[in-house]
Amino acid sequence: MLEMVRKFFNFCSKEDRDKFYKAVALGVVDALFGAMKIPAAFFAIKAVVEKNVNTNTFLVVIGFMLISTIGKMVVNRFSQMLQTEAGYNTCCGKRIEIGQHLRYLPMGYFNDTSLGHITSVTTNTLEQTGDIATRAIIMVLQGSITTVVIGIGMFIFDVRIGIISVLGIIVFFFVNKWTNKSVAMVAGEKLEADRDMVGVILEFIQGIAEIRNYNIISQNSTRLSKAIERKTKADISAEIAAIPAVGVQNLICKLMGVCIAGASLAFYLNGTMELTYAITMLMCSFMVFESLDSAGVYTALLKVIGKGVDLANEILDIKQMDTNGEAIKPLNKDIHLDHVSFAYDNMTIIDDVTLDIKENTTTAIVGPSGGGKTTITSLIARFWDVKSGKVTLGGRDVKDYSFDSLMENFSFVFQRVYLFRGYYCKQHQIWKA
């Protein structure tokens, strides 16, 4: 559990991480305000048992309750604001960071599957992280802290009850570990199915014209249906794995409350606990594990959150091309390929090609599908790096250029073109920018 929390905090920027730390600190204060209900109940019960209810008793009890209630309201307000800001900024910042990182990846990375993966991570995964992770992390930490604070309060009232509370917490965390393992077994498949479904949907939409023209609707619809079915099964499997485990956690919390209540009655009956303390323990028996019970529900999400963080980090860990060149303005626009070879994995596409394209000339590269036409143009613009040989622009190796200064010398009409909604002049302004 703590490993997942640490992973999420490392995923955040320092500024957002500090906000989460402040929210956790406020959670401790919130727990202290919440624990003030116990002494309030104790003073009220003591006064009733001793038949000493007076104005002072009333003021003390009301004072404790008012401080507890108002304190929790104020603390929760600031805590929730910090959580919301940090959660939103974290996911928003990671989307921008991923976008900046993708600018300098080899174009070979951007195939249909990769686009589906990137889209899934930057939309569904990070959206869930922003909406769920923030709440889950804080609830788990605050629930654990609140339980510890109330447990310490139990020790102050009665050491024996405190020991029972500690044993209950230990049992809960053992069960919680089993819960995390159960969810971890299906978390990967759930996110993989999500990624696969997004990729298939994107491919289906992008290729809908070809699908209709070549009458392959049935084939592609079958693939789409299988991806959706896989996602449905993965979601159901995740629920089936999580619900029983969370139910056991809930049962443990309730049983430990029963144990504290039963022990309090037993201690009172054998004369080792005063009636005032016994009644207070009965009232607070279920309060001890209330916050831990709520936290337990969210711990089931931590593995999914951790997997989502891993997927985002996988994209950011992809090695970028070396683009730290010079801001060069070439003397001319002559393009030269000198004994260039290139391969996709182990499949050679370009083999020892030498080519000259002079400035102010037009060159058509003609050949069969898969012959390397697009690959040659991609190598010239350094969308990929050559395997051997070199490509020069204006007599300088394209690797000597910074990415931005190299791109200033090229214009492209891609095989797949996306037009934004609007007039032609607007499109031109966008692409010119």
N, C-alpha and C positions, 0 to 999 in steps of 0.2 A: 504494500500500500504506500509506504513512504517512498519507495523507489519511483512509483508512478508520479507522486506529488513532486519529487525532486526533478524528474524528467520534464514535467510541465513547466516548472519554474525556470529551468535552464532554457526552455524553448522561448520564454518571454524576453523582451528587452530589459535592460537594467531598470529603466524608468518604470515600466509596467510591473516588473518583479518587486520593486520597492513598494508599489501601491498594494500588491497582494500581501506583502509582509505587514504593511500597516493594517490591512483588513483583518489579517490573522491576529495581530496584536489587539485590535478592537474586539475581536472574537473572544479573547481572554477576558477583557473588561466586561463584555456582554455576559460571559459565563459567571463572573463574579456578581453582577447585578441579578442574574437569574437565581444564583444560590442564596441570595438574601431572603428568598421566600421561606427557606428552612428556619432561620431564627425567628422570622415573623410568626410562622406556625407554632414554633416552640413556645414563644412568649404567650401567645393566645391560649394554647392548651394548658400551659403551666398556671395561668391565671384562673382558668375555668376549674381545673382540678383542685387548686388550693382555695377556690371560692374567694378570689381576691381580684375580681374584675372591677376596675375603676377607670377614671379618666386617663391616668398615666398609662395604663395598659393599652387602652384604646389608641392613644397618641403614638405610643411606641410601635404598635402593630401597623397602624395606618402609615406611620413614617417609613417603616421598612418597605411596605408594599408600594408606596408612592415613589420612593427612591428607586426601587427595583423596576417598576413599570416605566417611569420617565427615563431612567438611565438606559434601559434596553431600547426604547424608542429612538432616543438621540443617537446612541451608538450604532444601532442598525441602519439608520439613515445614512450616516457617513460611511459605514462599512459597505453597504450596497452600492453607493455611488462609486467608491474605489474599485469594487469588483467589476461593475459595469464598464467603467472607463478602461480598466486594465484588460478585461476580456476582449472588448471591441478593438482596442488599439493593438493588442497582440495579433489578432487574426488579420486585421487590416494591414498591419505592418508586414506580416509574413506574406500576404498576397503580393504586396509591392516588392518585397525582397525576392520572391520567386520570379516575378516578372522581370526584374533587373537581372537576375541570374540567368534566365532563359535567353537573354539577348546574346550571350556569348557562348552558347552551346553549339556544337556542330549540328548542322541542319539534318544530318542523318538520324539524330535522336527523335526528330519530329515526324514519326509515322503515325498512323491512325490510332494504334494502341496507346502510344505515349500521349497523344493529345487527349484521349479518353481518360487516361490516368491523371494528367495534369488538371483537366477540367474537373474531375471528380474530387481531387484533393483540394483545389482552390475554391470549390463551391460547397459540395456536401460535407466534406471532412472538416474544413475550417469553419463552416457555418455551425456544425455540431459542436466543434471545439469552443466557439464563441458563446453559443447558447447554453451548452451543457457542462463543459469542462469547468468553467469558472464557478458555476453553482456547485458542482459536485466536489471540486477541490476544497472550496471554503466550507461546505457543509460537513465534509469528512473531518477536516481539521478542527472546526469549531465544535462539532459533536464530540470528538475525542477529548478536546480540551475541557469542555463543559463537564463531561463525565469524570475526568480526573479531579477537577475542582470540587464537584459534589462528593466524590469519593473521599477526598481529603476531609471535607466537612463531616462525613460519616465517622471517620477516625476520631475527630474531635468529640463527637457525641458519645461514641462507643467503639472501642477498638475491635471488638468481635464483629460488629456489623461492618466495620471498615474492611476487615479481612475478607468477609463474605463478598463484599463489593469488588475487591481486588481480584478474587478468584473468578467472579463472574466476568470481569473485564478480560482476564486471561483466556477464559473459555471462549468468549466472543471472538477474540482475535484469532484463535485457532480455527474456529468455524469460518471466519472471514477469509483466512488464507485459502481454505478449501473453495470458498465462493469464487475468489479471484482465479484459481486454477480452472474451475469449471467454465467461467466466462472466457478465459484466455484460449481455451480449446476451440471456441467458435468465433472469437473476435476477428481473427485473421481472415477467415472465410467470409465473414459478413462484409468487411471492407473490400476484399478482393472481388466479391460478387457485385458490390456497388460500383467499383471501378470498371468492371467488365460491362455492366449494363450501360453505364454512361458512354463508354467507348463504342459499343454496338449501336446505340441510339444516334450518336453523332455521325457514325459512318452511314447509317441508314438514311438520315436526313440529307447529308452532303451528297449522297449518291442516288437520291430518289429519281432524278431524271434518267440516269443510266438504267436503274432498276426497272422503270416503266418502259423505256425504249427497247430493252433486250428481254422484256417479259420474264424477269427473274424475281418477281414479287414474292412468290410462294417460298422460294429458297431463302430469301433474306428475312421474310416474315417469320419463318421457322427459327432462324438464328436469334432474331429479336425476342421471340416468345420464350426461347430457352434461357436467354439472359435474364429476362424478367422473372421467369419461374425459379431460376437459381437464386436470384436476389430475395424472392419471397421465402424460399425454403431456408435461406441463411438467416433471415430476420426471425422466422419462427423458431429455428434452432437456438438462436441467441436467447429468445424469451424462455424457451423450455429449459435451457441451462441455467438462466439467472433466477427465474421465479422460485423453484424449490430451494435453492441455496439461500436466497434472501428470506424465504419463509422460515428456514431453520434458524437464521440469525434472529429474526423477530421472535421466534419461540424461545430461544435462549434468553433474550432480554426479559420476556414476560416471566419465564420460570425463575430467573434470578430475583425478580421483584417479589415473586411468591416466597422464595427462600428467605429474603430479608424480612418480609412480613411474618412468616412462620417463626423465624428465629427470634424476632422481637417479642412475639406472644409467649414463646417458650421461656425466654429469659425473664419476662415479667411474672409468669406463673411460678417459676422456681425461686422468685424473689431476688434475682440478680440484676433487675432493671426496674427503675422507677416507672410508674404509670405514665408520667409526663413524657419520658423518653420513648416509652413503648408506643404511645399514640403518635408521637412525632415520626418515629421510624415507619409506622404503618402508613402514614400519609405520604411519606417521602420514598417509600419502597420502590414505587414505579417511576418516580421522578429521576432516580439515579441513572437508569438506562434509557430514558426517553430520548435524549439527544443522541446517544450511541445507536439506538434503534434507527433513528432518521438517517444518521451517517451511514449505517450499514446498507441502506437502500441505494445510496449513491456510490458506494465502493464497487458495486457490480459494474459501474460504468467506467471505472478507472482504467481497466485493461483496454477497452475500446478507445478511450482517450489517448492512452499511451501508444497504441498502434497507429492512431491518426497522426500523432506527433512524429512517429517514425517515418510515416509515408511522406510527410512534408519535408523532413530532414533528408530523406533519400534524394529528393529532387535537388535540394540545395547542396548535396554532397557530390552531385555529378560533376566531373571534372570539366572545367571551362577551357575553351581555346585560349592560347596565349595571345592576348590582344593589346599588350602593353608596348605597342610600337611607337613610332614617331608620328607627329602630325605633318605628313608630307604632302606637298603639292607637286605632282609629277610635271616634268618639263614637256612631256607629250603623252598621248593616250595609247601608245603602242602596247599591245598585249603579246606576250611570248610564253609559250609552254615549252620547257626544255626537258625532254626525255621524262615525261610525267607518267607515273603509274599510280593506280588507286584501286583499292579492293574494299568491298563490304564484307567484313569479317574475313573469310577465306576465299571469297568469290572475287576474282580479278575482273574489273570492269574496264579500266583504262590501262593499257600495257605499253609503256615506252612511246608515248605520243609526243611529237614535237610539232608545234603549230605557231604561226605568226599571223596576227591580226593587226594591220596597220591603222593608224589614226585616220579618221574620215573615210573609212571603207566599210562596206557591208559584207558580212560573212554569214552564210547559211550552213548550218550543220545538219546534214541529212543522214538518216539511217533507220534501221528497223527498231521496233519497240524493244527496249532493254539494251540497246546498242551503246549507250553511254552519252547520248546527246545532252540530256539535262545534267548529268554528272560533270561533264566538261565545263558547262557554264557555271555550275556551282563551285567548282574548283577555282575558276577564274576569279569569282567574287569572294572566295575563301569561306564559303559556307561549310566546306570541309577542308582539311589539310591533306596535301598530297602524301602518298606513301613514299615515293621517291621522286627525284627531279625537283623542279621548281617552276613557279609561275611568277612572271614579272609584269609590272605595269609601269610604263615610262622608264624602263631599265632598272627598276628597284623591285626586289622580291616583295610579294604582297604581304609576307610575314613581317616586313620592316614597318609597315603602315600600322597606325592605330586603327581600331575597328571603325571609328566614326570617320576618320579622314579617308579610309578606303571606300566606305559606302558613298561618300560624296561623288565618286566617279562612276557610279552605276545607277541605272534605272531598270526596273524589272516589270514584266507582265507575266505573272505566275500562271501555272496551269489551273490552279484553283484560285479564283478571285472572289473576294467578298466585298459587296457594295453596301455601304451604310445607307440608311434611309435619308433621303434628301436630294437636292439638285446636283447636277454635274459639277458646278463650280465649287460646291461644298466638298464633293469627293476629291476634286483636284487639290483643294487647300489641305485636306487631311493627308493625302499621299505626299504632297510637297513638303509638309511639316515632318 
